[in-house]
Amino acid sequence: MAERESFSVQTASGQLTGWVVGDGAPVLLLHGGPGLSYEYLDGLAVELGEGFRVAAFQQRGLEPSTTRGPFTIAQAIDDVVAVLDGLGWSRAWIAGHSWGGHLVLRLVAARPERLLGALAIDPIGVVGDGGTAAFEAEMAARTPSEGRERAQRLDDRAMSGEGTPEDGLEGLAIMWPAYFADPENVPPMPPVRMSVEAYSGLAAEMAEGSDDVARALAATADVRYGVIAGAASPIPWGQAARTTAELSREAFLVVVPGAGHFPWTEVPGSVRSALRRLVG
């Protein structure tokens, strides 16, 4: 891969920093979490490979971007638009993973004029609770009881605003194997960082306004979007990905056999293939 170029965008509520690399159709990657650091997207950027100019940025809450809020979905949408402006992209393809995939869907609903198209990678959906309750139950079922109870206590502390980043990362490490199709053979957890404030603020808003988002997706004919899901992801693809894709005649669904929550890691080439389908 070519050498990355760094960029920074100044907004009214702080600076957003990231990188851009490659030549071709503009693609902006949105990381998951919420409140995680964006380094884990490096492997996805490599997968997309030639033919795209790929950018990613650290969402607010962690350096090198501003650590200040507000940590709201409205602000997250504004931040994406600010980054597109800073890159000089009037429109772009947007691909988001997990929380970033959910944010992608909200962008399609709220700012379709800035998107060429969108790809949501194993997201929480926008129909009903988006599969959240079933996702949480499946994660618990895949985790041994002693770890499950500890992780739940840590998450409760984070959502109440009392937890620390160390607490959050400990909980993520406990649950990490449950994200994969084969929990006995998982890659090491990458050295991510966490903002508890961003996590608790944005997670609390994810269920709000979903009916409005669903109606907007059903009504829009301007932006085509795709949803790619791991067949063995703890997020129930039928409840999250399929119901979201079925909202629009312009949307499509890809279910990747043998993949969990990180399809580009477990089935290399799967996300690039979905993006090429979207672009093509």
N, C-alpha and C positions, 0 to 999 in steps of 0.2 A: 504494500500500500504506500502511496505517496506520502510525503511529509505533511503533517497537519498544520493548519494555520489557526492561531488563536484569535478570538474576537471578544469584545466586550460591548455591551449595549447599556447605556445609561437611561433608566426610567425615572419617573417622578418618585418612585418608592424604592430606589436602589439599583445597583448594577447587576447585570446578568452576564455570565461569562461562559464561553464554550469553545468549540473547535469546528473547523470545516475542512473537508478533504475531498479530492477527486474531481472529476469532470463529468458533466452530463446532466441529466434531469435532477433538479433540486429536491432533496429529501431531508426533512427534519425529523430526527429521532427524539422521542419523549420517554424518559426513564420511568420506572415504576416506583412503588413505595406505598403511599406517598411519604416523602421525607427522607428517602435514601439518596445516596450519592450516585452520580451517573457513570462512574468508571466501568461498571459491569456491562455497559452497552458496547464496549470496545469489540467484543467478539461478534456482535450483530453487525457493526459497521464493516468489519472484515468480510463477513458473509455476503453483504450486499455487493461488494466488489466493484468491478469496472462498470462504467455506464451511468454512474450516479455521482452527483456532488452531494456528499452526505455531511450534515451538520448535527451537532448535539450540544446541549447546554445544561448546566447545573441549575435545576429549579431552585427558587429562593428557599432559604433555610440553612444552606451549607455553603462554605467557601468552595470555589473562588467567587461565587455569586453572593449577593447580599444575604445576611443571616436574619434580616428583619422581615416581618410580615407586612401586610396582612396575609394570613394563610387561608385564603378562600378560593373557591372554584372560579369565581368571577375574576379574581386577581391572576389566577393561573392562566386563564384564557387570555387576559390582557398581556401577560408576560410572553406567551407564545407569539402573539401578534407583534409585540415590540421586537422580538428576536427576528422575525421575518423582515420587519422594517430595517433592522440593523444590518441584516445580510443583503439587503437590496432585493429581496424576493417578493414581488407583488403577489405571487401565488406559488405554492409548492405542494409536493406530496408530503403527507405527514404520516409517520408510522410510530405508534406508541405501544409499549409493553405494560401489561398489568394495569396499575393505576394510570400509567401513561396512555394505555388503550382506552380506558374509560374517558380520559380527558380528550382524546382524539374524537370520540363520539360526540362529546359536548361541543367541540369546535365545529364539527359538521353542522350541528344544529344552530350554533350561535354565530359563526363567522364563515359561512360557506364561500363567500366571495374571495377569501384568502387561500382556498384550498383547490389544488388540481384534483385531489382524491385523497383517501385516507385508508389506512390499514390499522386495525386494532388487533394486537397480538395477545391472545389469551386474557381478555379483559373481564372485569365485572361488567355485566350488561346494564341495560337501561329499561328493561321491562320488569315490572314488579320490583323486587329487591335486587334484581340483577344476578341472582344466584348466591348472594352473600351468605345467607343462613346455611345453605347446603355446603358452601365452600368451607365455612368455619367448622361445620360438623365433620366434614371429610378430613380436614387437617387434623382435628382432634382424634378421629378414628385411626389415622395413620401414625400417630405418635404414641409411644408408650406412656402409661398413665402417670408415672412420676414426672416425666418431662412435660407432659400435657398440663398438669396442674401448675407447675412452676411457670410455664410460658403464659398461662392464662392470668396468673397473678401479675406478671410483668406487664402484660398488655393492659390489664385493668389500671395499673399505675400510670401507664403512658397516656391512656385516654382521659384519665382524671387530671392530667397535668402535673403529676407528682413524680413521674419516672425520670430516669436519666438516659442519655444516649447509650451508656453501657448496658443498662437494663434492656433497652430495646434490641440491641445487637445480641445480647444473650438469648433473648426470646426467639429471635430470628434463627440463631444457630441451632436451638433445640428443634425448631420446626423445619429446618432446611431440608432434611431428607424427604419430608412429606410432599414437597413440590414436584417430585420426579416420578417418572413411570416405574422405575425400579428403585425403591428406597434403600435397597441394600448395596447399590452401586451408583453412587452419586459423586459428582465432581466436588472438590472442596469449595466451601463458601468463599466468594471473592472478598477482598478486604474493603468492604463497603463502610461508609459512615452513615450516621442517622441524625436527623433533627426531630426530636420528640414533639416540638411545637408544631412543625409542619405536618407531621404524621397525624397528631390528634385533631388539628384544625381541619385538615382536608378530609380525613376519614369520616369525621362527623357530618360532613356535608354531602357525601357521595350519594346518599339515598334521597336527598332533597331535590325536588324539581325533575325527577326522572320521568314522570308522566309527560311533562312539557317537552323534554328532550325526545322521547319516543314519538310524540306527535310531529315534532319538527322533522325527524328522520323520515317518517312516513310521508311527509308532504314534500320534501325536497327532491327535485329532479336535477339539480345543478351539480351535485357532487356525488360521484360514485364512491362507495366504500366497501371494503372487504373485512371480514373477521376470520382470523386463523386461530384455531384452538387445538390444544393437545388432547388426543383421545383419552389419555390417562391423567390429565390434569386434575388437581383437586377442585378446581372451579368447574362446575357441571356445564359442559359445553351445550347441552340441550337447553338448559335453563338460561344460560348467559349468552353464548355466541349465536346459537341458532335463532332464538327469539329476536335477538337484535338484528341479525341479517334479514330476517323475514319481514322487517318493518318496511323495507324499500324494495321495489322491483329492480332498482339499480345496484343493489348490494349482492354480495356473494359470501359463501361460507366455505372454508377449507378446514377439515378435521384431519389432523396428522396422526396416523397410527404410530404407536410406540413412543409418543412424546408426552411429556408432562407440561409444566408451566413455562419451560424455557425451550421451545421447539427448535431454535437454531442450534442449541447445544446438543440436544438429544437426537435430532434428525437434521444434520447439516444440509443446507440447501433449501429447506422447506419454506423459510421466510422469504428468501430471495425469489423463489418460484411464485409465491403469492403476490409479492410486490410486482414482479414482471407481468403477472396476469392483470393486476390493477392498472398498471401503466399502459399495457398493450391494448 
